[in-house]
Amino acid sequence: MYAYVLDSSAILAVIYEEPGAAFVSSLLERCAVSSVNVCESMTRLLLDGVDLFSARKRIDKIVQATIPFDLSLALDAAKLSRTTSCFGLSLGDRACLATAMQRHATAITSDKAWAKLDIPSLKVKLIR
């Protein structure tokens, strides 16, 4: 069982050694990631000019477990759109939140808007 679910912002903080990277690194053994957030992180690396092999290698060093974005998660992420649209949360954000909620885990992110969400079963920890 994983205690935390990483948002792509947390993954990228570690890769780019941004503020909060040390905190995220201390949690990695207890973290999972939605496959949607793996895609987001890989996309960012590729757009930043990192080749596919190197990008995959960087992600693999951080991501211990990938949770497939199945129909159940897709429906839960869609339901979150009503509550989160006023905060501008993306599909990737909602995928992370839905994954964390289904697993009774804490979502780890750098997105300060997540701290404003009023969802009873949601636990969020900001990395900075």
MODELLER restraints for C-alpha pairs under 7 A, 6 or more apart:
rsr = mdl.restraints
at = mdl.atoms
rsr.add(forms.Gaussian(group=physical.xy_distance, feature=features.Distance(at['CA:2:A'], at['CA:30:A']), mean=5.09, stdev=0.5))
rsr.add(forms.Gaussian(group=physical.xy_distance, feature=features.Distance(at['CA:2:A'], at['CA:31:A']), mean=5.43, stdev=0.5))
rsr.add(forms.Gaussian(group=physical.xy_distance, feature=features.Distance(at['CA:2:A'], at['CA:32:A']), mean=6.15, stdev=0.5))
rsr.add(forms.Gaussian(group=physical.xy_distance, feature=features.Distance(at['CA:2:A'], at['CA:105:A']), mean=6.79, stdev=0.5))
rsr.add(forms.Gaussian(group=physical.xy_distance, feature=features.Distance(at['CA:3:A'], at['CA:30:A']), mean=5.62, stdev=0.5))
rsr.add(forms.Gaussian(group=physical.xy_distance, feature=features.Distance(at['CA:3:A'], at['CA:31:A']), mean=6.27, stdev=0.5))
rsr.add(forms.Gaussian(group=physical.xy_distance, feature=features.Distance(at['CA:3:A'], at['CA:105:A']), mean=4.79, stdev=0.5))
rsr.add(forms.Gaussian(group=physical.xy_distance, feature=features.Distance(at['CA:3:A'], at['CA:106:A']), mean=6.28, stdev=0.5))
rsr.add(forms.Gaussian(group=physical.xy_distance, feature=features.Distance(at['CA:4:A'], at['CA:30:A']), mean=6.19, stdev=0.5))
rsr.add(forms.Gaussian(group=physical.xy_distance, feature=features.Distance(at['CA:4:A'], at['CA:31:A']), mean=4.64, stdev=0.5))
rsr.add(forms.Gaussian(group=physical.xy_distance, feature=features.Distance(at['CA:4:A'], at['CA:32:A']), mean=6.34, stdev=0.5))
rsr.add(forms.Gaussian(group=physical.xy_distance, feature=features.Distance(at['CA:4:A'], at['CA:105:A']), mean=5.02, stdev=0.5))
rsr.add(forms.Gaussian(group=physical.xy_distance, feature=features.Distance(at['CA:4:A'], at['CA:106:A']), mean=4.70, stdev=0.5))
rsr.add(forms.Gaussian(group=physical.xy_distance, feature=features.Distance(at['CA:4:A'], at['CA:107:A']), mean=5.80, stdev=0.5))
rsr.add(forms.Gaussian(group=physical.xy_distance, feature=features.Distance(at['CA:4:A'], at['CA:108:A']), mean=6.66, stdev=0.5))
rsr.add(forms.Gaussian(group=physical.xy_distance, feature=features.Distance(at['CA:5:A'], at['CA:31:A']), mean=5.41, stdev=0.5))
rsr.add(forms.Gaussian(group=physical.xy_distance, feature=features.Distance(at['CA:5:A'], at['CA:32:A']), mean=4.88, stdev=0.5))
rsr.add(forms.Gaussian(group=physical.xy_distance, feature=features.Distance(at['CA:5:A'], at['CA:33:A']), mean=5.34, stdev=0.5))
rsr.add(forms.Gaussian(group=physical.xy_distance, feature=features.Distance(at['CA:5:A'], at['CA:96:A']), mean=6.70, stdev=0.5))
rsr.add(forms.Gaussian(group=physical.xy_distance, feature=features.Distance(at['CA:5:A'], at['CA:100:A']), mean=5.53, stdev=0.5))
rsr.add(forms.Gaussian(group=physical.xy_distance, feature=features.Distance(at['CA:5:A'], at['CA:105:A']), mean=6.49, stdev=0.5))
rsr.add(forms.Gaussian(group=physical.xy_distance, feature=features.Distance(at['CA:5:A'], at['CA:106:A']), mean=6.13, stdev=0.5))
rsr.add(forms.Gaussian(group=physical.xy_distance, feature=features.Distance(at['CA:5:A'], at['CA:107:A']), mean=4.86, stdev=0.5))
rsr.add(forms.Gaussian(group=physical.xy_distance, feature=features.Distance(at['CA:5:A'], at['CA:108:A']), mean=6.03, stdev=0.5))
rsr.add(forms.Gaussian(group=physical.xy_distance, feature=features.Distance(at['CA:6:A'], at['CA:31:A']), mean=6.59, stdev=0.5))
rsr.add(forms.Gaussian(group=physical.xy_distance, feature=features.Distance(at['CA:6:A'], at['CA:32:A']), mean=6.38, stdev=0.5))
rsr.add(forms.Gaussian(group=physical.xy_distance, feature=features.Distance(at['CA:6:A'], at['CA:33:A']), mean=5.26, stdev=0.5))
rsr.add(forms.Gaussian(group=physical.xy_distance, feature=features.Distance(at['CA:6:A'], at['CA:96:A']), mean=6.99, stdev=0.5))
rsr.add(forms.Gaussian(group=physical.xy_distance, feature=features.Distance(at['CA:6:A'], at['CA:107:A']), mean=6.01, stdev=0.5))
rsr.add(forms.Gaussian(group=physical.xy_distance, feature=features.Distance(at['CA:6:A'], at['CA:108:A']), mean=4.92, stdev=0.5))
rsr.add(forms.Gaussian(group=physical.xy_distance, feature=features.Distance(at['CA:6:A'], at['CA:109:A']), mean=6.60, stdev=0.5))
rsr.add(forms.Gaussian(group=physical.xy_distance, feature=features.Distance(at['CA:7:A'], at['CA:37:A']), mean=6.12, stdev=0.5))
rsr.add(forms.Gaussian(group=physical.xy_distance, feature=features.Distance(at['CA:7:A'], at['CA:93:A']), mean=6.90, stdev=0.5))
rsr.add(forms.Gaussian(group=physical.xy_distance, feature=features.Distance(at['CA:7:A'], at['CA:96:A']), mean=5.81, stdev=0.5))
rsr.add(forms.Gaussian(group=physical.xy_distance, feature=features.Distance(at['CA:7:A'], at['CA:107:A']), mean=6.98, stdev=0.5))
rsr.add(forms.Gaussian(group=physical.xy_distance, feature=features.Distance(at['CA:7:A'], at['CA:108:A']), mean=5.88, stdev=0.5))
rsr.add(forms.Gaussian(group=physical.xy_distance, feature=features.Distance(at['CA:7:A'], at['CA:109:A']), mean=5.24, stdev=0.5))
rsr.add(forms.Gaussian(group=physical.xy_distance, feature=features.Distance(at['CA:8:A'], at['CA:37:A']), mean=5.09, stdev=0.5))
rsr.add(forms.Gaussian(group=physical.xy_distance, feature=features.Distance(at['CA:8:A'], at['CA:38:A']), mean=6.87, stdev=0.5))
rsr.add(forms.Gaussian(group=physical.xy_distance, feature=features.Distance(at['CA:8:A'], at['CA:40:A']), mean=6.28, stdev=0.5))
rsr.add(forms.Gaussian(group=physical.xy_distance, feature=features.Distance(at['CA:8:A'], at['CA:41:A']), mean=5.36, stdev=0.5))
rsr.add(forms.Gaussian(group=physical.xy_distance, feature=features.Distance(at['CA:9:A'], at['CA:109:A']), mean=5.80, stdev=0.5))
rsr.add(forms.Gaussian(group=physical.xy_distance, feature=features.Distance(at['CA:9:A'], at['CA:110:A']), mean=5.81, stdev=0.5))
rsr.add(forms.Gaussian(group=physical.xy_distance, feature=features.Distance(at['CA:10:A'], at['CA:24:A']), mean=6.59, stdev=0.5))
rsr.add(forms.Gaussian(group=physical.xy_distance, feature=features.Distance(at['CA:10:A'], at['CA:108:A']), mean=6.52, stdev=0.5))
rsr.add(forms.Gaussian(group=physical.xy_distance, feature=features.Distance(at['CA:10:A'], at['CA:109:A']), mean=5.25, stdev=0.5))
rsr.add(forms.Gaussian(group=physical.xy_distance, feature=features.Distance(at['CA:10:A'], at['CA:110:A']), mean=6.29, stdev=0.5))
rsr.add(forms.Gaussian(group=physical.xy_distance, feature=features.Distance(at['CA:11:A'], at['CA:41:A']), mean=6.98, stdev=0.5))
rsr.add(forms.Gaussian(group=physical.xy_distance, feature=features.Distance(at['CA:12:A'], at['CA:41:A']), mean=6.55, stdev=0.5))
rsr.add(forms.Gaussian(group=physical.xy_distance, feature=features.Distance(at['CA:13:A'], at['CA:19:A']), mean=6.81, stdev=0.5))
rsr.add(forms.Gaussian(group=physical.xy_distance, feature=features.Distance(at['CA:13:A'], at['CA:20:A']), mean=6.61, stdev=0.5))
rsr.add(forms.Gaussian(group=physical.xy_distance, feature=features.Distance(at['CA:13:A'], at['CA:21:A']), mean=5.17, stdev=0.5))
rsr.add(forms.Gaussian(group=physical.xy_distance, feature=features.Distance(at['CA:14:A'], at['CA:21:A']), mean=4.42, stdev=0.5))
rsr.add(forms.Gaussian(group=physical.xy_distance, feature=features.Distance(at['CA:14:A'], at['CA:24:A']), mean=6.94, stdev=0.5))
rsr.add(forms.Gaussian(group=physical.xy_distance, feature=features.Distance(at['CA:14:A'], at['CA:25:A']), mean=6.86, stdev=0.5))
rsr.add(forms.Gaussian(group=physical.xy_distance, feature=features.Distance(at['CA:15:A'], at['CA:58:A']), mean=6.97, stdev=0.5))
rsr.add(forms.Gaussian(group=physical.xy_distance, feature=features.Distance(at['CA:19:A'], at['CA:128:A']), mean=6.48, stdev=0.5))
rsr.add(forms.Gaussian(group=physical.xy_distance, feature=features.Distance(at['CA:20:A'], at['CA:127:A']), mean=4.80, stdev=0.5))
rsr.add(forms.Gaussian(group=physical.xy_distance, feature=features.Distance(at['CA:20:A'], at['CA:128:A']), mean=5.40, stdev=0.5))
rsr.add(forms.Gaussian(group=physical.xy_distance, feature=features.Distance(at['CA:23:A'], at['CA:127:A']), mean=6.70, stdev=0.5))
rsr.add(forms.Gaussian(group=physical.xy_distance, feature=features.Distance(at['CA:28:A'], at['CA:62:A']), mean=6.75, stdev=0.5))
rsr.add(forms.Gaussian(group=physical.xy_distance, feature=features.Distance(at['CA:29:A'], at['CA:64:A']), mean=6.77, stdev=0.5))
rsr.add(forms.Gaussian(group=physical.xy_distance, feature=features.Distance(at['CA:31:A'], at['CA:64:A']), mean=6.64, stdev=0.5))
rsr.add(forms.Gaussian(group=physical.xy_distance, feature=features.Distance(at['CA:32:A'], at['CA:63:A']), mean=6.77, stdev=0.5))
rsr.add(forms.Gaussian(group=physical.xy_distance, feature=features.Distance(at['CA:32:A'], at['CA:64:A']), mean=6.23, stdev=0.5))
rsr.add(forms.Gaussian(group=physical.xy_distance, feature=features.Distance(at['CA:32:A'], at['CA:65:A']), mean=4.74, stdev=0.5))
rsr.add(forms.Gaussian(group=physical.xy_distance, feature=features.Distance(at['CA:32:A'], at['CA:66:A']), mean=5.77, stdev=0.5))
rsr.add(forms.Gaussian(group=physical.xy_distance, feature=features.Distance(at['CA:32:A'], at['CA:67:A']), mean=6.77, stdev=0.5))
rsr.add(forms.Gaussian(group=physical.xy_distance, feature=features.Distance(at['CA:33:A'], at['CA:63:A']), mean=6.70, stdev=0.5))
rsr.add(forms.Gaussian(group=physical.xy_distance, feature=features.Distance(at['CA:33:A'], at['CA:65:A']), mean=6.26, stdev=0.5))
rsr.add(forms.Gaussian(group=physical.xy_distance, feature=features.Distance(at['CA:33:A'], at['CA:66:A']), mean=4.93, stdev=0.5))
rsr.add(forms.Gaussian(group=physical.xy_distance, feature=features.Distance(at['CA:33:A'], at['CA:67:A']), mean=5.89, stdev=0.5))
rsr.add(forms.Gaussian(group=physical.xy_distance, feature=features.Distance(at['CA:34:A'], at['CA:66:A']), mean=5.65, stdev=0.5))
rsr.add(forms.Gaussian(group=physical.xy_distance, feature=features.Distance(at['CA:34:A'], at['CA:67:A']), mean=4.71, stdev=0.5))
rsr.add(forms.Gaussian(group=physical.xy_distance, feature=features.Distance(at['CA:34:A'], at['CA:68:A']), mean=6.21, stdev=0.5))
rsr.add(forms.Gaussian(group=physical.xy_distance, feature=features.Distance(at['CA:34:A'], at['CA:69:A']), mean=6.40, stdev=0.5))
rsr.add(forms.Gaussian(group=physical.xy_distance, feature=features.Distance(at['CA:34:A'], at['CA:95:A']), mean=6.66, stdev=0.5))
rsr.add(forms.Gaussian(group=physical.xy_distance, feature=features.Distance(at['CA:34:A'], at['CA:96:A']), mean=5.97, stdev=0.5))
rsr.add(forms.Gaussian(group=physical.xy_distance, feature=features.Distance(at['CA:34:A'], at['CA:99:A']), mean=6.55, stdev=0.5))
rsr.add(forms.Gaussian(group=physical.xy_distance, feature=features.Distance(at['CA:35:A'], at['CA:66:A']), mean=5.72, stdev=0.5))
rsr.add(forms.Gaussian(group=physical.xy_distance, feature=features.Distance(at['CA:35:A'], at['CA:67:A']), mean=5.72, stdev=0.5))
rsr.add(forms.Gaussian(group=physical.xy_distance, feature=features.Distance(at['CA:35:A'], at['CA:68:A']), mean=5.29, stdev=0.5))
rsr.add(forms.Gaussian(group=physical.xy_distance, feature=features.Distance(at['CA:35:A'], at['CA:69:A']), mean=5.93, stdev=0.5))
rsr.add(forms.Gaussian(group=physical.xy_distance, feature=features.Distance(at['CA:36:A'], at['CA:69:A']), mean=6.67, stdev=0.5))
rsr.add(forms.Gaussian(group=physical.xy_distance, feature=features.Distance(at['CA:36:A'], at['CA:92:A']), mean=5.86, stdev=0.5))
rsr.add(forms.Gaussian(group=physical.xy_distance, feature=features.Distance(at['CA:36:A'], at['CA:95:A']), mean=6.62, stdev=0.5))
rsr.add(forms.Gaussian(group=physical.xy_distance, feature=features.Distance(at['CA:37:A'], at['CA:92:A']), mean=5.83, stdev=0.5))
rsr.add(forms.Gaussian(group=physical.xy_distance, feature=features.Distance(at['CA:37:A'], at['CA:96:A']), mean=6.96, stdev=0.5))
rsr.add(forms.Gaussian(group=physical.xy_distance, feature=features.Distance(at['CA:42:A'], at['CA:55:A']), mean=6.23, stdev=0.5))
rsr.add(forms.Gaussian(group=physical.xy_distance, feature=features.Distance(at['CA:45:A'], at['CA:55:A']), mean=6.02, stdev=0.5))
rsr.add(forms.Gaussian(group=physical.xy_distance, feature=features.Distance(at['CA:46:A'], at['CA:52:A']), mean=6.65, stdev=0.5))
rsr.add(forms.Gaussian(group=physical.xy_distance, feature=features.Distance(at['CA:46:A'], at['CA:55:A']), mean=6.93, stdev=0.5))
rsr.add(forms.Gaussian(group=physical.xy_distance, feature=features.Distance(at['CA:73:A'], at['CA:95:A']), mean=6.98, stdev=0.5))
rsr.add(forms.Gaussian(group=physical.xy_distance, feature=features.Distance(at['CA:73:A'], at['CA:98:A']), mean=6.06, stdev=0.5))
rsr.add(forms.Gaussian(group=physical.xy_distance, feature=features.Distance(at['CA:73:A'], at['CA:99:A']), mean=6.53, stdev=0.5))
rsr.add(forms.Gaussian(group=physical.xy_distance, feature=features.Distance(at['CA:76:A'], at['CA:98:A']), mean=5.70, stdev=0.5))
rsr.add(forms.Gaussian(group=physical.xy_distance, feature=features.Distance(at['CA:77:A'], at['CA:94:A']), mean=4.98, stdev=0.5))
rsr.add(forms.Gaussian(group=physical.xy_distance, feature=features.Distance(at['CA:77:A'], at['CA:95:A']), mean=5.42, stdev=0.5))
rsr.add(forms.Gaussian(group=physical.xy_distance, feature=features.Distance(at['CA:77:A'], at['CA:98:A']), mean=5.32, stdev=0.5))
rsr.add(forms.Gaussian(group=physical.xy_distance, feature=features.Distance(at['CA:80:A'], at['CA:94:A']), mean=6.52, stdev=0.5))
rsr.add(forms.Gaussian(group=physical.xy_distance, feature=features.Distance(at['CA:87:A'], at['CA:113:A']), mean=6.25, stdev=0.5))
rsr.add(forms.Gaussian(group=physical.xy_distance, feature=features.Distance(at['CA:96:A'], at['CA:107:A']), mean=6.84, stdev=0.5))
rsr.add(forms.Gaussian(group=physical.xy_distance, feature=features.Distance(at['CA:97:A'], at['CA:107:A']), mean=6.26, stdev=0.5))
rsr.add(forms.Gaussian(group=physical.xy_distance, feature=features.Distance(at['CA:100:A'], at['CA:106:A']), mean=5.84, stdev=0.5))
rsr.add(forms.Gaussian(group=physical.xy_distance, feature=features.Distance(at['CA:100:A'], at['CA:107:A']), mean=5.57, stdev=0.5))
rsr.add(forms.Gaussian(group=physical.xy_distance, feature=features.Distance(at['CA:101:A'], at['CA:121:A']), mean=6.45, stdev=0.5))
rsr.add(forms.Gaussian(group=physical.xy_distance, feature=features.Distance(at['CA:101:A'], at['CA:122:A']), mean=5.81, stdev=0.5))
rsr.add(forms.Gaussian(group=physical.xy_distance, feature=features.Distance(at['CA:105:A'], at['CA:123:A']), mean=7.00, stdev=0.5))
rsr.add(forms.Gaussian(group=physical.xy_distance, feature=features.Distance(at['CA:106:A'], at['CA:123:A']), mean=4.74, stdev=0.5))
rsr.add(forms.Gaussian(group=physical.xy_distance, feature=features.Distance(at['CA:106:A'], at['CA:124:A']), mean=5.36, stdev=0.5))
rsr.add(forms.Gaussian(group=physical.xy_distance, feature=features.Distance(at['CA:106:A'], at['CA:125:A']), mean=6.69, stdev=0.5))
rsr.add(forms.Gaussian(group=physical.xy_distance, feature=features.Distance(at['CA:107:A'], at['CA:123:A']), mean=6.18, stdev=0.5))
rsr.add(forms.Gaussian(group=physical.xy_distance, feature=features.Distance(at['CA:107:A'], at['CA:124:A']), mean=4.73, stdev=0.5))
rsr.add(forms.Gaussian(group=physical.xy_distance, feature=features.Distance(at['CA:107:A'], at['CA:125:A']), mean=6.18, stdev=0.5))
rsr.add(forms.Gaussian(group=physical.xy_distance, feature=features.Distance(at['CA:108:A'], at['CA:124:A']), mean=6.06, stdev=0.5))
rsr.add(forms.Gaussian(group=physical.xy_distance, feature=features.Distance(at['CA:108:A'], at['CA:125:A']), mean=5.06, stdev=0.5))
rsr.add(forms.Gaussian(group=physical.xy_distance, feature=features.Distance(at['CA:108:A'], at['CA:126:A']), mean=6.05, stdev=0.5))
rsr.add(forms.Gaussian(group=physical.xy_distance, feature=features.Distance(at['CA:108:A'], at['CA:127:A']), mean=6.84, stdev=0.5))
rsr.add(forms.Gaussian(group=physical.xy_distance, feature=features.Distance(at['CA:109:A'], at['CA:125:A']), mean=6.53, stdev=0.5))
rsr.add(forms.Gaussian(group=physical.xy_distance, feature=features.Distance(at['CA:109:A'], at['CA:126:A']), mean=5.22, stdev=0.5))
rsr.add(forms.Gaussian(group=physical.xy_distance, feature=features.Distance(at['CA:109:A'], at['CA:127:A']), mean=5.98, stdev=0.5))
rsr.add(forms.Gaussian(group=physical.xy_distance, feature=features.Distance(at['CA:110:A'], at['CA:126:A']), mean=5.27, stdev=0.5))
rsr.add(forms.Gaussian(group=physical.xy_distance, feature=features.Distance(at['CA:110:A'], at['CA:127:A']), mean=5.28, stdev=0.5))
rsr.add(forms.Gaussian(group=physical.xy_distance, feature=features.Distance(at['CA:110:A'], at['CA:128:A']), mean=6.08, stdev=0.5))
rsr.add(forms.Gaussian(group=physical.xy_distance, feature=features.Distance(at['CA:112:A'], at['CA:126:A']), mean=6.85, stdev=0.5))
rsr.add(forms.Gaussian(group=physical.xy_distance, feature=features.Distance(at['CA:114:A'], at['CA:124:A']), mean=6.94, stdev=0.5))
rsr.add(forms.Gaussian(group=physical.xy_distance, feature=features.Distance(at['CA:115:A'], at['CA:124:A']), mean=6.51, stdev=0.5))
